[in-house]
Amino acid sequence: MPIDVESKLLIVDDLPENLLALEALIRGPGRPVYQASSAEQALALLLEHEFALAILDVQMPGMNGFELAEMMRGTERTRHIPIIFVSAAGREMNYAFKGYESGAVDFLQKPLDAQTVSSKVSVFVDLYRHRKALKHEIDALAASHRRQEALVQQLQCTQRELERAVRMRDDFMSMVSHELRTPLNTLYLETQVRKLHLSKNNTAPFAPDRLPAMIERDQRQIQNMVRLIDDMLDVTRMRSGALSIQPRPVDLALLARGVVESLAQQAEAVGPPIRFEAPAGVPGVWDEFRIEQVLTNLITNALRYGGGKQVEVSVRLAGGRARMSVSDQGPGIAAEDHARIFEQFERTDDSRRQAPGLGLGLYIARQIVRSHGGEIELASAPGQGATFSVILPLSAETPAA
């Protein structure tokens, strides 16, 4: 039993001398006694304090003890307070019956026996303390149960995340194996064919006018493998927080023009030349290599999925920030896919059918832009093409990866 639980006692009597005498009998350590000389004062105290026991005089002017007890029993806050009635000796037995009907747990007659009063009050104080201790234990058990439920939910969530991570790892390895096998198989078949020609002394395929096309095919396959490996390395760096960002002064318009010119041949192979627009220079402080990586990825995607139609690239200042946009006239992207395609290994169904890839390009691009304190926006709808816009502060802000 916790002895530090305070047990407040309420005594109600219209005679001050009775209050003093009764308090002297029941007071003790951890038992503060509150006195009320009327039922009205008692009700006010009952609203302010939680009592372990109420000792009420039956005969009081105005509201008597029975009426006060009935009011206590009718209120939720005071319903469970034990009540002991006190009455002058020699009164009719009907007093006792009426007291029990009003909710009393005991009945005392004056003159009071000190030992009897002290013993009975101690019993109710002990019951009160036991009840408080039990409630404390129940509350502690309930809190422990809630914590256990929260821990179980957390563990279940962690388990789901781990299962998802394992699935992503397996899918990743499967995709890497598949994507790397494609250019490797092409190179392997090319070497087998060349060996066959050489074994038959057939040098016609190696004539000077045919060598450039042969070398270009080899370079294309090697570049595909390098791109895949670079993507994997960048994702690994991002996960470990080791992606290198080295800002320095650069003109974004000149950088974008250089990227567009480097992709001109690829653009002409699938459709009209890239339309580039940069009304003026856009100087700022960024990592030139990383921003070039982002723009190259966006333009390459536009050429790949743009359906052979016009691709437009624009660079300008807008609202004190640099804005770089790449637009295509391809099939567009549904609204429900806008957020998903920026996650790792995520691609639209159309993109899976049209071109190989790991689904890492947009994820890497967004991480690079965010590492500069910027953001990528997507405006697209089915059948209306897509516009990816990179918004950058003029001085790279480098928050933690």
Secondary structure, 3 states (H helix, E strand, C coil): CCCCCCCEEEEECCCHHHHHHHHHHHCECCECEEEECCHHHHHHHHHHCCEEEEEEECCCCCCCHHHHHHHHHCCCCCCCCCEEEEEECCCCCHHHHHHHHCCCCEEEEECCCHHHHHHHHHHHHHHHHHHHHHHHHHHHHHHHHHHHHHHHHHHHHHHHHHHHHHHHHHHHHHHHHHHHHHHHHHHHHHHHHHHHHHHCCCCHHHCCCCHHHHHHHHHHHHHHHHHHHHHHHHHHHHHHCCCCCCCEEEEHHHHHHHHHHHCHHHHHHHCCCCEEECCCCCEEEECHHHHHHHHHHHHHHHHHHCCCCCCEEEEEEECCEEEEEEEECCCCCCHHHCCHHHCCCCCCHHHHHHCCCCCCHHHHHHHHHHHCCCEEEEEECCCCCEEEEEEEECECCCCCC
